Amino acid sequence: MTADTPECCEKIISRLESVHEDLSDIKPRKDLTITSKPLPENGAILLGFPGSGLVGTIALQYMVDQMEFEQIGSMTSRYFPPLAMMNHGIINDPVRIYRKNDITAVVADVPIHPTICYEISSTIIEWLAHQKQREVLTIAGIITNEPEKRVFGVATTAEALPRIMDHTLMLPVGSISGIASSILTECRVRGIPGYGLLGETVNAPDPRASAAAIEVLNKLYNLALDTKPLIEQAVEIEQSMSKLAEEVQQSADSGPKKDLPMYG
């Protein structure tokens, strides 16, 4: 600004400079918004997001329902799909935070797309780092196409591994994908003890695999949670799936058959 600058221009420039200063203080929108009561200090946090077999979501939702956890918060994000589950006519938060004693559970109904796993997991673990939690455990499914319902375990460090070695099977080599892998990676980077329970499952809702994961939680956290209702639910689902498969097969067998060309 010079001595020849008109007074009106000086006022405009001054206002623009003021607006620029205000804009510089505006921070980008957060990828994930967490609203919650304080977590119990030195507690454990368990996370279940939809994935193969819905193992983590089913297991933790069953746990919080049966043990009457208190809902203390929720998570929302502009990246979440436009999906809301209903329960007895009431809309549920897509990601809910529950608490009982020294255990906090994060239960999600919405899948997390691979392209945003880093942003979501980074924000969650940053939030937990300020809450002084002693450990993080995430539950997911692993498709093996085997009839057994084994639970495999992973830890973020060699020092943390003994806690789960007697209750899970160790995979000598392999990989984890999705939000569970991002959460465990963030725990490792930040030095937070992290564990992963991988329930052996199929590519369909699998309460039986969730029950196997709960049995491990019973041992790790002394929950004494009865899994018989989950097993009964698994039987119902398996019967429904079997009936559906039979109907599909019958429909295919009764359909018109066409002579297809042969190629040698």
ROLO-526057 format. One record per residue (C-alpha): residue in one letter; z, x, y. Coordinates in steps of 0.001 Angstrom, whole numbers, plus 500000, padded with zeros to 6 digits. Layout:
// ROLO-526057
aZXY ...
//
This chain:
// ROLO-526057
m500000500000500000 t499026501412503432 a500039500719507022 d496816498691507446 t497650496255504631 p498078492703506032 e501513491123505666 c500206488322503431 c498695490895501061 e501979492781500999 k503748489605499855 i501114488953497139 i501313492525495862 s505105492359495898 r505014489156493833 l502542490651491345 e504766493709490911 s507745491417490322 v505813489384487740 h504748492604485992 e508379493704485777 d509336490326484290 l506511490475481740 s507557493949480642 d510876492483479530 i509225489842477324 k509446490895473671 p506952489823470998 r507870486825468882 k509793487689465759 d507989487378462456 l511107485834460911 t513912483885462556 i517267483891460758 t519950481416461781 s523203481798459880 k526964481926460009 p528438485415459454 l528293486674455881 p531435487788454024 e531955491515454624 n531280493808451675 g529683490936449788 a526650490680447519 i523467488901448492 l521130487374445896 l517539486456446729 g515106484189444898 f511553483590446136 p508793481688444299 g506801483856441922 s505827483978438266 g507663481216436412 l509662480374439559 v512429482347437840 g514363483388440945 t514065480074442787 i515150477980439789 a518019480320438853 l519584480517442315 q519074476863443213 y520776475938439945 m523617478338440732 v524275477014444252 d524106473393443059 q526395473824440068 m528944476000441873 e528769473963445114 f527847476755447479 e527938475928451194 q524665476111453097 i525328478341456088 g521873478977457489 s518118479096457106 m515058481241457731 t511846480143459434 s508637481951460240 r505293481143461811 y503805482815458744 f505349480402456250 p502896477872454771 p503202474307456124 l505309473100453224 a508666471325453103 m510443470122449974 m512314466805449943 n515584466094448160 h516830462483447994 g514776461625451061 i515993464612453106 i513754467488454198 n514949470894453045 d514627474088455048 p511897476209453407 v514308479139453008 r518023478390452797 i521121480592452968 y524189479657450920 r527651481201450629 k530654481014448333 n533457483588448261 d531796487016448523 i528344485928447280 t525476484888449529 a522305483379448060 v518914483110449752 v516762480476448041 a513136479929449022 d510748477078448258 v507735478688449930 p505740481598448492 i505387484698450650 h501809485921451026 p501323489619450174 t500015490382453663 i503358489459455273 c505764490732452600 y506548493863454621 e507369491963457821 i509557489403456041 s511445491877453837 s511946494338456698 t513531491664458897 i515761490387456072 i517084493850455177 e517552494759458851 w519663491600459225 l521667492487456112 a522239496045457311 h524229494652460248 q526187492342457921 k527652495236455880 q526758493958452427 r527660496099449424 e524512495311447405 v521310493300447298 l519918491683444141 t516562489957443853 i515365487840440927 a511707487546439951 g509548486880436915 i507418489214434853 i504621487828432669 t504525489494429249 n502978486733427101 e505847487228424658 p508024484366423300 e511277486182424085 k513155485650427333 r514384489159427968 v515589490302431374 f514474493691432630 g516423495515435312 v515558497983438056 a517703499734440673 t516899501555443885 t518705504782442897 a519841506606439779 e523435506197440971 a523057502404441113 l521406502067437705 p524575502128435500 r525756498804437011 i522971496905435220 m522139499149432255 d524417497314429801 h523147493868430802 t519378494338431090 l516526496243429479 m514993499218431248 l511237499476431607 p510232503124431136 v507285502674433488 g505696499811435360 s505300498171438754 i506725495242440722 s504659493231443171 g505299490614445806 i508297490064448059 a510737491381445422 s509095494809445531 s509139494867449338 i512828493956449446 l513782496662446944 t511663499239448776 e513377498393452070 c516780498734450380 r515842502150449060 v514594503341452454 r517769502133454212 g520169503432451566 i521401499970450517 p522144499594446771 g519484497229445466 y518812495653442081 g515992493635440599 l516234491249437656 l512856490520436085 g512907487549433742 e510295487499431014 t508189484421431666 v504893482586431482 n502696481451434331 a504448478064434658 p507890476831435797 d510257478446433303 p513907477250433331 r514491479115430068 a513712482445431773 s515918481419434696 a518752480694432268 a518389484209430837 a518644485648434363 i521762483555435045 e523404484975431921 v523031488416433514 l524500487113436784 n527441485749434797 k528207489254433564 l527642491006436887 y529623488570439050 n531946486788436573 l530408483400437321 a531008481643433962 l528048479384434791 d526936477061431969 t523179477291431316 k522888474470428753 p521483471951431299 l518771474465432203 i517861474930428544 e517619471147428160 q515340471054431184 a513234473803429625 v512809471736426453 e511640468740428499 i509123470858430404 e507835472475427208 q507388469056425574 s505540467759428629 m503287470828428704 s502579470487424981 k501700466799425373 l499436467583428327 a497677470322426327 e497075467873423461 e495610465273425818 v493322467852427403 q492174469016423957 q491547465449422768 s489579464723425917 a487471467832425353 d486846466949421688 s485802463359422477 g483483464342425310 p479678464474424977 k478412467578423240 k475304469269424470 d473034471655422655 l473315474959424434 p470535477538424355 m471130480551422161 y470490484066423353 g469992486965420962 
//
